[in-house]
Amino acid sequence: MTQYGFYFDTSRCTGCKTCELVCKDYHDLGPDILFRRIYDYEGGSWIKTDEGAWEKTAFNYHLSISCNHCDDPACVNNCPTGAMQKDDETGLVNLDPAACTGCEMCVKTCPYLAPRFDETMGVARKCDGCLARVRNGEEPMCVGSCPLRALEFGPIEELREKYGDVCQVPPLLEPTTKPNLVIGTCQAIDSDTYNLDEGYVANPLEVI
């Protein structure tokens, strides 16, 4: 199996949410379900120095996050019916709606809030990495739609070799499920300059 994953470049993302909208359109998602979400994360302020000058500690950046198709996915491990599964060919985590009973265990255990419960259908739904497109040699819809090319998709080892292995920045939790995600950081995520722990998600109603 060749494990696939995503690369996201925070220095390129402007928070335009094109990837969100294209994903919703392609998967015909209702207003209450997002497979890909854009976190607007910000914090800090301006500080006046003893000399009377102003120094900036304020920062802002965006994170485009969907399912991270983890090596040790909590949704798969906690699904009582086997509806959640990793694809044998690509490693992409997908859902068999016919086997889903709507128990929401995947929703409750995923640290990235990737699975969502569809009230209308009575089952969980989640990003599958556009599995059908990938099997056909195409890239996920979100990747091709990004106007600034902040997203990239491919074998995760190739992405890590090319971009490094950073897979966590605030507000993401410390990785425990071995996510197949690589994050390219920008100047605003320099923890030596900014106290990122004091930041907050500025658009909680859009992502939670």
Steps between C-alpha positions, in 0.01 A plus 500: 500500500614852419372732772372829364467827690475876480749785511374843603703820467392763754709766328283476190151468652294820513196337661286541187322167570487400132610147598209481746241606244627277220501202738141572611386530140676183381371288788155667504527589869229685689556827687591330828777270374854589399758242396773768474509790744701822512615601848573872545751506786621824651632660817747744649485878507715814476733581791648839581867479594682708764637711217149587384506284189236242414587135445265251338429165661180455300479210256244343270501196277260253341489121511316295241421169668302193398538133588870423543463132403701395803716190532324428829156653440278535806189484282595159359618364836176599675244416231298201632373390158808536279334776299818708533790347311837579343527439129747219426646682199529863614463493878217754476242460777150462362153408619256232387161666564321165468688373808463820704241489779531867594650430844733802460800330661717626215372852551576488873849350478665675204737772632463693173117504495512347152193271509169686517156360574246561226163546670312459173667174397544367856863399439847646541673663203861606449771594254625194313775689318285484186589131489332433166695783336830386654447144374449654156830688520341836585554726802240587764267784407625729777859481378431599141263779602741698720579823311835543678603132497516474877396134487688205357416130501707189443691215665569625851863389504567709190330801659703459820823467306417817310351715778597350836289327762321779689141382551385712794466871565240668723206456518555137398554252782823309549490214248409166658343329200803536266336740254610497138531876483792733441474869585725763348532779753519874436664784692181551703547152654848576636460391863822681594337829401134443585327326791274273298346347812328832566326489165139408435280374218333815368225318307379223737148483359641408158721213612362338816 
